[in-house]
């Protein structure tokens, strides 16, 4: 769906299935710059903390894999299949 805006900021045309990129939103340049700077200052520590995290905990994955192999961690294939089905049914 492509939504195009008029110079006043009002939506003038909605064309389902048209165009690849949405039209840019027009905003007051000073207000947008101030808002971006505020968001950047507020979100920067969270973004840095998130970037510092590993994609996954490889040590924990190895620990769980070993526990499964030793039979110390119960595994219910039917329950796993049900959870996968439930997860994908909502999409």
FILOKE-718932 format. One record per residue (C-alpha): residue number from 1; x negated, y, z negated. Coordinates in Angstrom, 1 decimal, m for minus. Each point is the difference from the previous one (the first is absolute). Layout:
REM FILOKE-718932
<rec><n>NUM</n><x>X</x><y>Y</y><z>Z</z></rec>
...
REM end
This chain:
REM FILOKE-718932
<rec><n>1</n><x>0.0</x><y>0.0</y><z>0.0</z></rec>
<rec><n>2</n><x>m1.3</x><y>3.4</y><z>0.9</z></rec>
<rec><n>3</n><x>1.1</x><y>3.1</y><z>m1.9</z></rec>
<rec><n>4</n><x>m1.0</x><y>3.3</y><z>1.4</z></rec>
<rec><n>5</n><x>0.2</x><y>3.3</y><z>m1.9</z></rec>
<rec><n>6</n><x>0.8</x><y>3.5</y><z>1.1</z></rec>
<rec><n>7</n><x>m2.2</x><y>3.0</y><z>m0.9</z></rec>
<rec><n>8</n><x>2.3</x><y>0.7</y><z>m3.0</z></rec>
<rec><n>9</n><x>m0.7</x><y>m3.4</y><z>m1.4</z></rec>
<rec><n>10</n><x>3.6</x><y>m1.3</y><z>0.7</z></rec>
<rec><n>11</n><x>0.3</x><y>m3.4</y><z>1.7</z></rec>
<rec><n>12</n><x>1.2</x><y>0.5</y><z>3.5</z></rec>
<rec><n>13</n><x>m0.2</x><y>m3.4</y><z>1.7</z></rec>
<rec><n>14</n><x>0.0</x><y>m3.6</y><z>m1.2</z></rec>
<rec><n>15</n><x>m0.8</x><y>m2.5</y><z>2.7</z></rec>
<rec><n>16</n><x>0.0</x><y>m3.7</y><z>m1.1</z></rec>
<rec><n>17</n><x>m2.9</x><y>m2.0</y><z>1.4</z></rec>
<rec><n>18</n><x>m1.7</x><y>3.0</y><z>1.7</z></rec>
<rec><n>19</n><x>m3.6</x><y>1.0</y><z>m0.3</z></rec>
<rec><n>20</n><x>m2.9</x><y>m1.5</y><z>m1.9</z></rec>
<rec><n>21</n><x>m0.9</x><y>2.8</y><z>m2.5</z></rec>
<rec><n>22</n><x>2.4</x><y>2.1</y><z>m2.1</z></rec>
<rec><n>23</n><x>0.0</x><y>3.8</y><z>0.5</z></rec>
<rec><n>24</n><x>m2.1</x><y>1.9</y><z>m2.5</z></rec>
<rec><n>25</n><x>1.7</x><y>1.6</y><z>m2.9</z></rec>
<rec><n>26</n><x>m0.4</x><y>3.7</y><z>m0.1</z></rec>
<rec><n>27</n><x>m0.8</x><y>1.6</y><z>m3.4</z></rec>
<rec><n>28</n><x>m1.4</x><y>3.2</y><z>m1.4</z></rec>
<rec><n>29</n><x>m3.8</x><y>m0.4</y><z>0.5</z></rec>
<rec><n>30</n><x>m0.9</x><y>1.6</y><z>m3.4</z></rec>
<rec><n>31</n><x>2.6</x><y>m2.0</y><z>m1.9</z></rec>
<rec><n>32</n><x>m1.1</x><y>m3.2</y><z>1.8</z></rec>
<rec><n>33</n><x>m3.7</x><y>0.6</y><z>m0.8</z></rec>
<rec><n>34</n><x>0.7</x><y>0.8</y><z>m3.6</z></rec>
<rec><n>35</n><x>2.2</x><y>m3.2</y><z>m0.3</z></rec>
<rec><n>36</n><x>m2.7</x><y>m2.1</y><z>1.6</z></rec>
<rec><n>37</n><x>m2.7</x><y>1.4</y><z>m2.3</z></rec>
<rec><n>38</n><x>2.2</x><y>m0.7</y><z>m3.1</z></rec>
<rec><n>39</n><x>0.8</x><y>m3.6</y><z>1.2</z></rec>
<rec><n>40</n><x>m3.7</x><y>m0.5</y><z>0.8</z></rec>
<rec><n>41</n><x>m1.1</x><y>1.1</y><z>m3.5</z></rec>
<rec><n>42</n><x>2.7</x><y>m2.0</y><z>m1.7</z></rec>
<rec><n>43</n><x>m0.4</x><y>m3.2</y><z>2.1</z></rec>
<rec><n>44</n><x>m3.8</x><y>0.0</y><z>0.4</z></rec>
<rec><n>45</n><x>m0.8</x><y>m1.8</y><z>m3.3</z></rec>
<rec><n>46</n><x>2.6</x><y>m2.7</y><z>0.8</z></rec>
<rec><n>47</n><x>m1.2</x><y>m0.4</y><z>3.6</z></rec>
<rec><n>48</n><x>m3.6</x><y>m0.4</y><z>m1.2</z></rec>
<rec><n>49</n><x>1.0</x><y>m2.5</y><z>m2.7</z></rec>
<rec><n>50</n><x>1.9</x><y>m2.0</y><z>2.7</z></rec>
<rec><n>51</n><x>m2.9</x><y>0.1</y><z>2.4</z></rec>
<rec><n>52</n><x>m2.3</x><y>m1.4</y><z>m2.7</z></rec>
<rec><n>53</n><x>2.2</x><y>m3.1</y><z>m0.5</z></rec>
<rec><n>54</n><x>m1.0</x><y>m3.1</y><z>1.9</z></rec>
<rec><n>55</n><x>2.5</x><y>m1.3</y><z>2.6</z></rec>
<rec><n>56</n><x>0.5</x><y>m3.0</y><z>m2.3</z></rec>
<rec><n>57</n><x>m1.7</x><y>m1.5</y><z>m3.0</z></rec>
<rec><n>58</n><x>m2.2</x><y>m2.7</y><z>1.5</z></rec>
<rec><n>59</n><x>m1.1</x><y>m1.3</y><z>m3.4</z></rec>
<rec><n>60</n><x>3.6</x><y>m0.4</y><z>m1.1</z></rec>
<rec><n>61</n><x>0.9</x><y>m1.8</y><z>3.2</z></rec>
<rec><n>62</n><x>m2.9</x><y>m2.4</y><z>m0.4</z></rec>
<rec><n>63</n><x>1.0</x><y>m0.6</y><z>m3.7</z></rec>
<rec><n>64</n><x>3.6</x><y>m0.8</y><z>1.0</z></rec>
<rec><n>65</n><x>m1.1</x><y>m2.2</y><z>2.9</z></rec>
<rec><n>66</n><x>m2.2</x><y>m2.0</y><z>m2.3</z></rec>
<rec><n>67</n><x>2.7</x><y>m0.4</y><z>m2.6</z></rec>
<rec><n>68</n><x>2.4</x><y>m1.2</y><z>2.7</z></rec>
<rec><n>69</n><x>m2.6</x><y>m2.6</y><z>1.2</z></rec>
<rec><n>70</n><x>m0.5</x><y>m1.2</y><z>m3.6</z></rec>
<rec><n>71</n><x>3.8</x><y>m0.3</y><z>m0.5</z></rec>
<rec><n>72</n><x>0.0</x><y>2.5</y><z>m2.8</z></rec>
<rec><n>73</n><x>2.3</x><y>2.3</y><z>1.8</z></rec>
<rec><n>74</n><x>3.5</x><y>m1.3</y><z>0.8</z></rec>
<rec><n>75</n><x>1.0</x><y>0.3</y><z>3.7</z></rec>
<rec><n>76</n><x>3.6</x><y>m0.4</y><z>1.2</z></rec>
<rec><n>77</n><x>0.0</x><y>0.0</y><z>3.8</z></rec>
<rec><n>78</n><x>3.8</x><y>0.1</y><z>0.1</z></rec>
<rec><n>79</n><x>0.1</x><y>3.1</y><z>m2.3</z></rec>
<rec><n>80</n><x>m2.7</x><y>1.7</y><z>2.2</z></rec>
<rec><n>81</n><x>2.0</x><y>m0.7</y><z>3.1</z></rec>
<rec><n>82</n><x>3.1</x><y>1.4</y><z>m1.6</z></rec>
<rec><n>83</n><x>m1.8</x><y>3.2</y><z>m1.0</z></rec>
<rec><n>84</n><x>m1.4</x><y>0.4</y><z>3.5</z></rec>
<rec><n>85</n><x>3.4</x><y>m0.5</y><z>1.5</z></rec>
<rec><n>86</n><x>1.6</x><y>2.5</y><z>m2.4</z></rec>
<rec><n>87</n><x>m2.7</x><y>2.5</y><z>0.7</z></rec>
<rec><n>88</n><x>0.4</x><y>m0.2</y><z>3.8</z></rec>
<rec><n>89</n><x>3.8</x><y>m0.2</y><z>m0.1</z></rec>
<rec><n>90</n><x>0.1</x><y>3.6</y><z>m1.2</z></rec>
<rec><n>91</n><x>m1.9</x><y>1.3</y><z>3.0</z></rec>
REM end
